Amino acid sequence: MILTAPLGLPMLGALVLAVSRRWTETTARLFAVGVSLLPVLLLAWAWLQFDTQGALFQFVEEVPWVPSLGMAYRLGVDGIALAIATMSSLVFAASIAYPINTQNQPRQYYAWMLFLQSVSLGVFLSLDLLLFYVFFDLSLVGMFFLIGRWGHGLAEHSAFKFFLYTFCGSLLLLLAFIGIYLSVEPHTFDMRVLIEQQPLAGAGVSAGLIFLALMLGFAIKTPIVPVPTWLPKRMSTLPDRPRQFSPGCCSRWAPTVF
């Protein structure tokens, strides 16, 4: 549960803020700060327990979902994922702690911030391709509402452009993940099995097409040339605090997978 708790507690905090209406600006922010610090403490504790001479992936948690299709709730970290997840949690906590004009909607704003912290950690902690994909795309939902509701200037236009570009990238990733899934026997989304078996090694054209879909999908989501045009608009319209964690956390999702 050492990895489930850091991504589950912010999501639970977001739900508490979403369903309860008795929050002032100050109490909502203090509650969100307290919840956002819990993943920092838990991941810091994981750092102390991490064995640099041990297995590649540690603190593995696995709960079967649809065993016949190779689907399961799988979490685990290597040294890189643990470092990035810990730093991302710290950046989120700092962004939430700094006061911002929530336009008289503190409950909704901090709920989306905690939601985004949770799914961001899910991206870094997932050991299952399908679970990774779900968390990656849920992050688009959080960013869409933060930009569209609390952004500056042409916020709604920027939010729509961001969602449209990154959704196209998601479709490419989904096709690539399905291709990887079908290439291994028995079929599974388990990253550990895929790393061990290397099912696409020597697969020729099919491996090249899957690789191309992965690279294009992550290039759009990073973004890098030739598809960087949504990023300047997003950065210019984001609220002040999300503008800090966006390059510090959200822009690290795709490069981490690269």
N, C-alpha and C positions, 0 to 999 in steps of 0.2 A: 504493500500500500504506500510505500515511500514515494512512488511516482504518481499514483492515482490521486493522492491528496493534493499535491501542488496544482494540478489542473482541475480538480473537482471543487476545491474550496472557493476559488474565484467565481466559478459558474454558480455555485450555491449562493454566494453573496449577491451575484447579479439577479438571481431569482428573488431573493429577499427584497431587494430594492424595487424590483419590478412589480411585485404583488402588494407591497405595503405602501400606503400613500402618506404616512405620517412622518415625513422627513423634511427637515429644514436644510438650507444650504450647508450649514456647518456640520450638522450631524451626519448627513449623507456623505460628505467628504471624509470625515473622520472614520466613519464605518468602512468606506471603500479603502482608505489608506491602511487600516488595520487588517482587512482581508487581503489586500495586495501584498502585504509584508509576509504573510504566512508562507507562500511559496518560496520566498527568498530564504527564510529560515530553514524550511524543510530541505531545499536543494543544497544549502550550505552544509546541513547535516549529512546529506548524501555524499558531498565532497569528502567529508572526514571519513566516511565508510568505504570510499571507492578504493579498490585495489589495483594499482597501476600494473601489477604483475599478473593480474587475474584474467578472467575471460574477456573477450572483446566486448560483449554486451553484458552489463551487470544490472542488478535490481530488476530482473525480468519479471513481468506480471503477465499472465496469460489466462484468459477465460474464453473457452470455446463459445462461438456464436452459432455458426452453421458449419459444423465439422465436415459434412459431406461435400461442401464447396470450398473448404480450406479457409473459412472466414473465422476470425477470432479477435477478441480485444487483447492486443499485444502491446506492451510498453517495455522499454529498456533503453539504456544509454551507453554510449562509449564516452571516452574522455572529451571529445569535441562537442557532442550533443549536450553533455552535462554542463560544460563551460558556457555554451551559448544560451542554454535555458536559464542558467543562474543569472547571467548578465542581463538577459531580457527581462526577467522578473524584477530585477533591481531598477531597470530603466522605467518599467511600467509603474512601479511603486513611487518613484520620484515624480513621474508625470502626473499621477493621481494626487500626490500630496501638494503640489503647487496649485494655489487657488486660480480659478479661471471663471470667466463670465459664462455661466451655464444657461443664460437667457431664461431664468426662472424655471428651469427644468433640471435641477440637480439630480433627482432620483433617476431619471432616464439617462442622463449623461454618464453618471458613474456606473450605472448598470451595464451600459454598452462598453465602457472601459474595462470593467471586470470580465465581461464576456470575451472581449478581445484578448485579454491576458490569458484566459483559460485556453482558448483555441490556439493561440500562439504557442503555448507550452505543449499542446497536443501535437503540433507539427514537429517539434524537436524531440519529443519523447516517444513517438510512435515507432513500433517495429513491424507494423503491418501496412502494406501499401494501400489497402482500401481505407483503413482508419486514418492514415496520413492524408489521403485525398479528401476525406470528409472534413477533417480539421482545417486543411488548407482552404477549402472552399467556404467553410463557415467564417473564416477570417474576412472574406470578401464582404459578407453580410454586415459584420461589425464596422468595417471601414466605410462601407456605403452609407450607413446611417450617420456615422460621425461626421463625414464630409457633408452630406446633404442637409443635415439639420443644424449643425453648429459651425459649419465652414464659413469662409468669407467670400465676397464677390459672387462669381457665377458658381456657387457651391453645387447646386443641383445638376448643372451641366457637367461639372467636373466629376461628380459622383457617378453619373450615368456613363461617362466616357471611361472612367476607371473600371466600373463593373463590366462594361461591354468588352474591353480589351482583355481583362483578366479572365472573363468567362470563356472567351475563345481559347485562351491558353489552357484553361481547365479541360476543355473538350479534347484537345490534343493529348494532354496528360492521361485522360481517361482511356483513350484509345491505346496509348502506349502501355499503360498498366494492364489492360485486358490482354494485350499481346504478350506481355511478360508472363502473366498468369497462365495463359494457354500453352506456353512453351515449356512448362515444367510438369513433371509427372511424379507423384499425384499433384493435381492443381492446388496451388496455395498462394496466399498473399504474404506469407511469412518472409520477411527480409533476410532472416538468418539462413533459411533454406536456399533462397535465391542467390545469396552471396556464396554459399558453400558449393552449390551445384553449377553455377554459371551456365544456365540452360541455353543462352543465346550465343555462346562461344562457338564460332565456326558455322553459324546459321546462315551466313551469306546475306542475300537481299533482305530477308525478313528482319534480321538483326539490324541492318542499316536503316530500314524504315522506322523501326521502333526507336532506335537511337535518335533519328531525325525528329520524330514526334516529341520525344522527351526534351531535346535541346531547344526546339522552337517553343514548346510550352513554357519551359522555365525562362527562356529569353524574353518572352512576353511578360511574364510575371515579375521578372527582376526589376526593371526591364533593361535590356541592352540593345544596341544597334542590331537590326534596323527598326525596332519598335519601341522607342523611348518616349513617344510624344505624350502619353498619358501622365507621366511622372511630374513634369513641371506644373501642370494644372493642379494635380493633387496636392503638391507641396505648397502651392501658393494659396489654395483655398482651405487647407486644413486649419482647425482651431490650433491655438498656440501650443498647448501641451501635447496633443497627438502629433504635431509637427516634430516634436523631439523624439518620440518613440518610433515614429514611422521609419526614419533612416536607421535608427538604432536597433530596431527589432524586426519590423515587418519587411524591410528590404533585405533582411538576412535569410528569409525563408528559402527562397529559390537558390541563392548562392550556396547555402549550406548543403542542399541536395546535390548541386553541381559537384 
